[in-house]
């Protein structure tokens, strides 16, 4: 079993005999002018990101129906979301 897994891992790492990569391809960040897919808000809400004790707002995420989410400040592991409305 280890031999099979080792062989599969080696094949994945080696790219199944292919080249190391296309050196003529532009880097991903320059292809297509940037990120093209984005999420649109399906409801209106505000998420506040707090410090560990929930006494200070360090960042926000604002969502308005049909628009892209807007981030400001820092995202922390201590959010609270305040729903404002649903989209029509």
Beta strands, then each sheet from edge to edge (+ up, - down):
strand 1: 43-50
strand 2: 57-63
strand 3: 70-73
strand 4: 79-86
sheet 1: 3+ 2- 1+ 4-
end
